[in-house]
Each structure stands twice: as structure tokens, then as C-alpha cells.
Amino acid sequence: MREFGILGINNRIGRYILRHNKRANYPLVDDKVKTALRADAWGVPMPENYFVISSFGDLKKLPQLVSNMHSFVIKPANGSQGNGIVVVSDVLKDEKGWISFRRSSGKIIGMEEVRHHISGILSGLYSLSGLPDTAIIQQKIDMHPVFNDYCYGGIPDVRVIVHAGFPVMSMVRLPTRDSDGKANLHQGAIGAGINLKDGTTRNAVIKNQVVEKHPDTGHLLNGLVIPHWQEVLELAARCYDMVELGYLGVDIVLTPDHGPILLELNARPGLAIQIANQAGLVPRLKKITQDAPPGLTAKERVALSQSWF
């Protein structure tokens, strides 16, 4: 592991998270409501938060709040690893006015099931600390057409690891049937490593096993060119300036009309990105620590990372 430069859990925490991430700034990342407010102040595009449910009493208003919506996403404000996220692709009404919801996987669920799920979020079922949480009802983002042959059900996202403001490694996470349409590696989504220089996928894994084709679409996974690649990396680099965390996971989605937008941030990004890229993080992180000059703009940091990695 050491020979291949693989970053392990203990080194990730001890050398990078604890040393480079200010504890006081964690809420800007852990609480998605605060992330959205910070992003708005910095002019960083994110999906719109329609409304927030912070108490069980608010659940009484749910039918009224969603009755005129066409789609939305439910997510815990303090969740992690995609747990607790429900994507509603269509709001359905019958002749009597009863409301039901079609999930991104195609499954139909009723109002009581949605209420029950949000109750779980409020109880802290999906929060990082297990403490009571807040539920966000957020804009559902449409998928960029470049991914039509690479996804099942949901929306892919691009994860970029940023150290001291420099992008060091990236992958795209592609939903599958097994992941229930979620871009979550733990639930069975594909992780495809991306070449930082040109934004092209070069290796793909499902649950740490190398794969060549998408299990649901049959499409070859290597050679996908991520659109707006320079904008993706520059957006990721800007997030370091926005939240002042020196070791950061930035999750970005590509929209059909507005290019890359920030989905969320992670102060404790996972390590599976190394398997997706068939490369270790340690040599890249050391390069930044030893050779990166201070005072560069986000654009200049991206250019230097691309020349190194």
C-alpha cells in the first residue's frame, strides 16, 4: 500500500483532515443549508432549496407545499454518503386529488411514505452525529445528455479531491440499478476515474471491482469526455476559498443548460477514488505540500495541478 502511495484512513484523518481543516468551518460543509447560504454569498451556483422542514409540525403543510411541484429532491441537511436522499421525478394526482410520487427508480410512493421518510430525517436517522436534523426540499437537476448511455435512473456527479485549493484527483459516479439510481459507490454506483488533464474517464469500478461496461446500459465506460471540464475544476478549486478547508471533497453536477453547479461539499471525503483511478493520493498530496506556491488564483491552481497530475 505504501509503495503504491495509497492514502489510508488514519493518514487521511491525522495528516490531512485534522491538520488542514478548521473545526470552526465544518458547519459550512456538514450543514447543507449553511453551504447553500455560503455559496449564494460567493456566487457559486447550487440547486435551489425550495423550502426546509425543521419540525414535525411542518409535515402537516407538506401536501400544500408540494401539490404544484413537478419534481424535487428530499435530503437531510446533515446527511452523508447519500443516505436519506429521495429523488422524486414526478408528482402525480388522481381524480380525487390524492397525491403520490414517482421516484427516479420508477417506484410509486404515497404521501404517508414521504412523511414517514422525512420524520426519519428529523429524528436524526441519517445525520452525521445522530442528532435531530432538518429536511431540505430541493430542486431536481436534469441530467446532461452526455450521460444518457452511462446512467440508470438518477443523476451522475463528479467528485474532486481538493488539497490547499489544488485539485488532486477526480472521478465521476454513475448510478446503476443496484444503487437505486443514486450516485453512491457504497450502494453499487460506478466510480470512473478521470484524467485531470483532459477530463476523460480511464478506469471504472463497482464496489472495488474493475468493470469495462455499465451493467445496465452495456455502454463502455472508458473514454467518456466530461463536458465543461475546466469549469468543473475551477469551481472545485474556488470552493476551497469559499469554506477555507484544506482537504475537501467537492461534488459537482453537470446541467444541460447551466454547465457545472455545486451539489455539496465533504470535509471527510472517502478513499475509494484511488481505486477508481488506479492511483494513490499520497504522491499528489505531497507534491502540493512541497512544491505548490502560495497566493495563486483558483484558475492558476487548476493549471498547475493539470501540469503535475
C-alpha positions as CSV (number, residue, x, y, z in Angstrom):
1,M,0.0,0.0,0.0
2,R,2.8,2.4,0.9
3,E,4.7,1.5,-2.3
4,F,1.7,2.5,-4.4
5,G,1.1,5.7,-2.5
6,I,-2.3,4.7,-1.2
7,L,-3.8,7.0,1.4
8,G,-5.3,5.1,4.3
9,I,-8.0,6.2,6.8
10,N,-5.5,7.0,9.6
11,N,-3.3,9.2,7.5
12,R,-6.3,10.9,5.8
13,I,-7.5,11.9,9.3
14,G,-4.2,12.6,11.0
15,R,-2.2,14.2,8.2
16,Y,-4.8,16.0,6.2
17,I,-8.2,16.4,7.8
18,L,-7.1,17.3,11.3
19,R,-4.1,19.4,10.1
20,H,-5.8,21.3,7.3
21,N,-9.5,21.6,8.2
22,K,-10.5,24.3,10.7
23,R,-13.0,22.8,13.1
24,A,-15.0,26.0,13.2
25,N,-15.6,25.8,9.5
26,Y,-17.1,22.3,9.5
27,P,-20.7,23.5,9.7
28,L,-20.2,25.3,6.4
29,V,-19.8,21.8,4.8
30,D,-21.7,19.5,7.1
31,D,-24.9,21.5,7.1
32,K,-26.3,21.8,3.6
33,V,-28.5,24.7,4.4
34,K,-25.4,26.7,5.5
35,T,-23.5,25.5,2.5
36,A,-26.2,26.9,0.2
37,L,-26.2,30.3,2.0
38,R,-22.4,30.5,1.8
39,A,-22.4,29.5,-1.9
40,D,-25.0,32.2,-2.6
41,A,-22.8,34.8,-1.0
42,W,-19.8,33.7,-3.1
43,G,-21.7,33.4,-6.3
44,V,-21.2,29.7,-6.5
45,P,-24.2,28.0,-8.3
46,M,-26.1,25.3,-6.5
47,P,-29.6,23.6,-6.8
48,E,-32.3,25.8,-5.4
49,N,-33.6,25.0,-1.9
50,Y,-37.4,25.3,-2.3
51,F,-38.1,25.0,1.5
52,V,-36.8,23.5,4.7
53,I,-38.8,21.2,7.1
54,S,-37.4,21.7,10.6
55,S,-40.2,20.3,12.8
56,F,-42.7,17.5,12.9
57,G,-45.5,20.2,12.8
58,D,-44.3,21.3,9.4
59,L,-45.3,17.9,8.0
60,K,-48.9,19.0,8.1
61,K,-48.1,21.5,5.4
62,L,-46.4,19.0,3.1
63,P,-49.4,18.3,0.7
64,Q,-49.9,22.0,0.2
65,L,-46.2,22.7,-0.3
66,V,-45.6,20.0,-3.0
67,S,-49.0,20.0,-4.7
68,N,-47.9,22.3,-7.5
69,M,-44.4,20.9,-8.0
70,H,-43.4,18.6,-10.8
71,S,-40.2,17.2,-9.3
72,F,-37.9,17.7,-6.3
73,V,-35.3,16.0,-4.1
74,I,-35.6,15.3,-0.3
75,K,-32.3,15.3,1.6
76,P,-31.1,15.5,5.2
77,A,-29.2,18.8,5.9
78,N,-26.6,16.9,7.8
79,G,-26.5,13.6,6.0
80,S,-23.6,11.8,4.4
81,Q,-22.8,9.2,1.7
82,G,-26.1,9.9,0.0
83,N,-28.1,8.3,2.8
84,G,-31.6,9.6,3.2
85,I,-31.8,11.2,-0.2
86,V,-35.1,10.6,-2.2
87,V,-35.4,11.8,-5.7
88,V,-39.0,12.5,-6.9
89,S,-39.1,12.7,-10.7
90,D,-42.8,13.3,-10.9
91,V,-45.7,14.4,-8.7
92,L,-48.9,12.5,-9.5
93,K,-52.5,13.5,-8.8
94,D,-55.6,11.2,-9.3
95,E,-59.2,12.3,-10.0
96,K,-59.9,12.7,-6.3
97,G,-56.9,15.0,-5.8
98,W,-54.8,12.4,-3.9
99,I,-51.1,13.0,-4.4
100,S,-48.4,10.3,-5.0
101,F,-44.8,10.4,-6.2
102,R,-42.7,8.6,-8.8
103,R,-39.2,8.1,-7.6
104,S,-36.2,8.3,-10.0
105,S,-36.2,4.4,-9.9
106,G,-39.8,4.4,-11.2
107,K,-41.3,3.2,-7.9
108,I,-44.5,4.9,-6.9
109,I,-44.8,6.0,-3.2
110,G,-47.6,7.8,-1.3
111,M,-47.8,10.9,0.8
112,E,-47.6,8.9,4.1
113,E,-44.4,7.2,3.0
114,V,-42.9,10.5,2.2
115,R,-44.0,11.9,5.6
116,H,-42.5,8.8,7.3
117,H,-39.2,9.3,5.5
118,I,-39.0,13.0,6.4
119,S,-39.8,12.1,10.0
120,G,-36.8,9.8,10.0
121,I,-34.7,12.7,8.8
122,L,-36.0,15.0,11.5
123,S,-35.2,12.3,14.1
124,G,-31.6,12.2,13.0
125,L,-31.7,8.8,11.3
126,Y,-29.3,9.9,8.6
127,S,-27.4,12.7,10.3
128,L,-23.6,12.5,10.8
129,S,-24.0,12.9,14.6
130,G,-27.3,11.0,15.1
131,L,-28.8,14.2,16.4
132,P,-32.1,15.7,15.2
133,D,-31.8,17.1,11.7
134,T,-33.6,19.2,9.1
135,A,-35.0,18.1,5.8
136,I,-34.4,20.1,2.7
137,I,-36.8,20.0,-0.3
138,Q,-34.5,20.9,-3.2
139,Q,-34.6,21.4,-6.9
140,K,-34.2,18.3,-9.0
141,I,-31.4,18.7,-11.6
142,D,-31.9,17.4,-15.1
143,M,-29.1,15.2,-16.4
144,H,-26.7,16.4,-19.1
145,P,-27.3,14.4,-22.3
146,V,-23.7,13.3,-22.5
147,F,-24.5,10.8,-19.7
148,N,-27.6,9.2,-21.4
149,D,-25.8,5.9,-22.1
150,Y,-23.9,5.9,-18.8
151,C,-26.6,6.0,-16.1
152,Y,-29.6,4.2,-14.8
153,G,-32.4,6.2,-13.1
154,G,-30.6,9.0,-11.4
155,I,-28.1,11.9,-11.9
156,P,-24.3,11.3,-12.0
157,D,-21.9,13.6,-10.2
158,V,-18.2,14.4,-10.3
159,R,-16.2,14.2,-7.1
160,V,-13.0,16.3,-7.0
161,I,-10.5,16.0,-4.1
162,V,-9.0,19.4,-3.4
163,H,-6.0,20.0,-1.2
164,A,-4.9,23.5,-0.3
165,G,-7.0,24.7,-3.2
166,F,-5.4,22.4,-5.8
167,P,-7.5,19.7,-7.5
168,V,-5.5,16.4,-7.0
169,M,-7.8,13.6,-8.1
170,S,-11.3,13.2,-9.6
171,M,-13.9,10.6,-10.6
172,V,-17.5,10.5,-12.0
173,R,-20.0,8.5,-10.1
174,L,-22.6,6.8,-12.3
175,P,-25.9,5.5,-11.0
176,T,-26.9,1.8,-11.6
177,R,-30.0,-0.3,-10.9
178,D,-28.3,-1.8,-7.9
179,S,-27.6,1.7,-6.4
180,D,-31.4,2.5,-6.9
181,G,-30.5,5.3,-9.3
182,K,-28.2,7.0,-6.8
183,A,-24.6,8.1,-7.5
184,N,-23.4,6.4,-4.3
185,L,-20.4,4.0,-4.5
186,H,-21.4,2.2,-1.3
187,Q,-24.8,1.3,-2.7
188,G,-23.4,0.0,-6.0
189,A,-22.9,3.0,-8.3
190,I,-19.9,3.1,-10.7
191,G,-16.8,5.1,-9.9
192,A,-14.9,6.1,-13.0
193,G,-11.5,7.8,-12.6
194,I,-11.0,11.0,-14.6
195,N,-7.7,12.2,-16.2
196,L,-7.3,15.7,-14.7
197,K,-5.6,17.0,-17.9
198,D,-8.4,16.3,-20.4
199,G,-11.4,15.2,-18.4
200,T,-11.6,11.7,-19.9
201,T,-12.6,8.6,-18.0
202,R,-9.9,5.9,-17.9
203,N,-10.9,3.2,-15.4
204,A,-14.1,2.2,-13.7
205,V,-15.1,0.1,-10.7
206,I,-18.2,-1.2,-9.0
207,K,-17.6,-2.0,-5.3
208,N,-13.9,-2.1,-5.9
209,Q,-14.1,-4.5,-8.8
210,V,-12.9,-3.2,-12.2
211,V,-15.6,-3.1,-14.9
212,E,-15.5,-2.2,-18.6
213,K,-19.2,-1.7,-19.3
214,H,-22.2,-0.2,-17.5
215,P,-24.1,-3.2,-16.1
216,D,-27.5,-1.8,-17.1
217,T,-26.8,0.0,-20.4
218,G,-23.9,-2.1,-21.7
219,H,-22.0,1.0,-22.7
220,L,-18.2,1.1,-22.5
221,L,-17.1,3.3,-19.5
222,N,-13.6,4.3,-20.6
223,G,-13.2,7.3,-22.9
224,L,-16.2,9.4,-21.7
225,V,-15.2,13.1,-22.0
226,I,-16.7,15.2,-19.2
227,P,-18.1,18.4,-20.6
228,H,-17.0,21.8,-19.3
229,W,-14.0,20.2,-17.6
230,Q,-12.0,23.3,-17.0
231,E,-15.1,24.9,-15.4
232,V,-15.6,21.8,-13.2
233,L,-12.0,22.0,-11.8
234,E,-12.1,25.8,-11.3
235,L,-15.4,25.5,-9.5
236,A,-13.9,22.8,-7.2
237,A,-10.8,25.0,-6.6
238,R,-13.0,28.0,-5.7
239,C,-14.8,26.0,-3.0
240,Y,-11.5,25.9,-1.0
241,D,-11.6,29.7,-0.9
242,M,-15.2,29.7,0.0
243,V,-15.1,27.4,3.1
244,E,-11.4,27.5,3.9
245,L,-11.0,23.8,4.4
246,G,-7.6,22.5,3.2
247,Y,-8.7,18.9,2.5
248,L,-12.0,18.8,0.8
249,G,-14.3,16.6,-1.4
250,V,-16.3,18.7,-3.9
251,D,-19.3,17.1,-5.6
252,I,-20.4,18.8,-8.8
253,V,-23.3,18.0,-11.2
254,L,-23.5,19.0,-14.9
255,T,-26.7,20.5,-16.1
256,P,-27.9,20.7,-19.7
257,D,-28.3,24.5,-19.7
258,H,-26.1,26.0,-17.0
259,G,-22.9,23.9,-17.0
260,P,-21.4,22.6,-13.7
261,I,-23.0,23.5,-10.4
262,L,-22.0,22.6,-6.9
263,L,-24.1,19.8,-5.3
264,E,-22.4,19.5,-1.9
265,L,-19.1,19.5,0.0
266,N,-17.5,16.9,2.1
267,A,-14.9,17.6,4.8
268,R,-14.1,13.8,5.2
269,P,-14.1,12.5,1.6
270,G,-13.7,8.8,1.1
271,L,-10.8,6.9,-0.2
272,A,-12.4,4.8,-3.0
273,I,-11.4,7.5,-5.5
274,Q,-8.0,5.9,-5.5
275,I,-9.4,2.6,-6.7
276,A,-11.4,4.3,-9.4
277,N,-8.2,6.0,-10.7
278,Q,-5.9,3.0,-10.0
279,A,-3.6,5.5,-8.3
280,G,-2.6,6.6,-4.8
281,L,-3.3,10.1,-3.4
282,V,-0.2,10.3,-1.3
283,P,2.3,11.4,-4.0
284,R,0.0,14.0,-5.3
285,L,-0.8,15.4,-1.8
286,K,3.0,15.5,-1.0
287,K,3.6,17.3,-4.3
288,I,1.2,20.1,-3.3
289,T,2.6,20.3,0.2
290,Q,6.2,20.6,-1.0
291,D,6.0,22.5,-4.3
292,A,2.8,24.5,-4.5
293,P,3.5,28.3,-4.4
294,P,1.1,30.4,-2.3
295,G,-1.1,33.2,-3.4
296,L,-2.4,31.7,-6.7
297,T,-5.9,32.2,-8.0
298,A,-8.2,29.2,-8.5
299,K,-7.6,29.2,-12.2
300,E,-3.8,29.2,-11.7
301,R,-4.0,26.4,-9.1
302,V,-6.0,24.3,-11.6
303,A,-3.4,24.9,-14.4
304,L,-0.6,23.8,-12.1
305,S,-2.5,20.7,-11.0
306,Q,-3.1,19.7,-14.6
307,S,0.6,20.2,-15.4
308,W,1.6,17.9,-12.5
309,F,-1.1,15.2,-12.4
